Amino acid sequence: MVVDPTLLPALFRSLDRMPVIDTHKVGIMYVAPGQTDELQILCNMHGSPAYTRFLEGIGRLINLRGQVDVYAGGLDPDDDGEYAYAWWDDIGQILFHTATMMPTTDCDPQCVNKKKHIGNDYIRIVWNDSGMPYRFDTLQTQFQFVNIVIEPHSLGAIAAFSNNIHENEYFKVTIQRAPGMIDFTPIGEFKIISAENLPAFVRQLSLLADWFASIFRHTEHDTVREEVITNWRSRLQAIQRFREKMPKPDIPEPAEGIFAQEAHRDFTISF
């Protein structure tokens, strides 16, 4: 294929605007004992020891200042804190908007800056230590799709050789979904998960939920059939559009008889 070099800069600019991976952002909130109000929850600046260990397992702590390798999820280190938890592999990245890691300041007593990020997330992980059921609409926002609610459940037996009292701790995980959204998780009514396996389980669950919620919103609550284009497919479509603009190569007519056999014996053409 003969490529017109004058068309290459436009192709490269188009590809540069498309991420090479799929990105996700998920909110995390801590609900302290007795809390039921949105503002009380957003004002929390720390959580329980079990909540802190959960954060350490759900992703890696990254410095947002000057960050170019990891998706920052719209966070500004000057306004939203210098650090955040993120997770990534070869094909995707998740940035966790963690309310307890964002600054609570006197100049923002209503936590508008925190809600700006967490309120726009399709998925929210709620660590509920309130001792009461968490209401689906506790956080007032138009983006109410999925809450993954974690609550303490039980303490398992303590091994004789261990001094870690949380080693065999178990938690109850439930899913709250928007009206009209079908059950898409392996949770059922609830799942009891050990503290050791909780971070990885909830991370994968939040990734699945974000994909599903994005499709649910894109298809107008599952009322229209429309393909959701991933970043990978967008890049492929851009390359295909570029190829369509190229002049079609001249394909010689296939030879017949002994001349066709001669062409098959020429390995420089076949390979």
QUICOR-V37537 format. One record per residue. N is the residue number from 1. BURIAL is # if it has 24 or more other C-alpha atoms within 12 Angstrom, else .. Layout:
N;BURIAL + N;BURIAL
This chain:
1;. + 2;. + 3;. + 4;. + 5;. + 6;. + 7;. + 8;. + 9;. + 10;. + 11;# + 12;. + 13;. + 14;. + 15;# + 16;. + 17;. + 18;. + 19;# + 20;. + 21;. + 22;# + 23;# + 24;# + 25;# + 26;# + 27;# + 28;# + 29;# + 30;# + 31;# + 32;# + 33;. + 34;. + 35;# + 36;# + 37;. + 38;# + 39;# + 40;# + 41;# + 42;# + 43;# + 44;# + 45;# + 46;# + 47;# + 48;# + 49;. + 50;# + 51;# + 52;# + 53;. + 54;# + 55;# + 56;# + 57;. + 58;# + 59;# + 60;. + 61;. + 62;# + 63;. + 64;# + 65;. + 66;. + 67;. + 68;. + 69;. + 70;# + 71;# + 72;# + 73;# + 74;# + 75;# + 76;# + 77;. + 78;. + 79;# + 80;# + 81;# + 82;. + 83;# + 84;# + 85;# + 86;# + 87;# + 88;# + 89;. + 90;. + 91;. + 92;# + 93;# + 94;# + 95;# + 96;# + 97;# + 98;# + 99;# + 100;# + 101;# + 102;# + 103;# + 104;# + 105;. + 106;. + 107;. + 108;. + 109;. + 110;. + 111;# + 112;# + 113;# + 114;# + 115;# + 116;# + 117;# + 118;# + 119;# + 120;# + 121;# + 122;# + 123;# + 124;# + 125;# + 126;# + 127;# + 128;# + 129;# + 130;# + 131;. + 132;. + 133;. + 134;# + 135;# + 136;# + 137;. + 138;# + 139;# + 140;. + 141;. + 142;. + 143;# + 144;# + 145;# + 146;# + 147;# + 148;# + 149;# + 150;# + 151;# + 152;# + 153;. + 154;. + 155;. + 156;. + 157;. + 158;. + 159;. + 160;. + 161;. + 162;. + 163;. + 164;. + 165;. + 166;# + 167;. + 168;# + 169;# + 170;# + 171;# + 172;# + 173;# + 174;# + 175;# + 176;# + 177;# + 178;# + 179;. + 180;. + 181;# + 182;. + 183;. + 184;. + 185;# + 186;. + 187;. + 188;. + 189;. + 190;. + 191;# + 192;# + 193;# + 194;# + 195;# + 196;. + 197;. + 198;# + 199;# + 200;. + 201;# + 202;# + 203;# + 204;# + 205;# + 206;# + 207;# + 208;# + 209;# + 210;# + 211;# + 212;# + 213;# + 214;# + 215;# + 216;# + 217;# + 218;. + 219;. + 220;. + 221;. + 222;. + 223;. + 224;. + 225;. + 226;. + 227;. + 228;. + 229;. + 230;. + 231;. + 232;. + 233;. + 234;. + 235;# + 236;. + 237;. + 238;# + 239;. + 240;. + 241;. + 242;# + 243;. + 244;. + 245;. + 246;. + 247;. + 248;. + 249;. + 250;. + 251;. + 252;. + 253;. + 254;. + 255;. + 256;. + 257;. + 258;. + 259;. + 260;. + 261;. + 262;. + 263;. + 264;. + 265;. + 266;. + 267;. + 268;. + 269;. + 270;. + 271;.
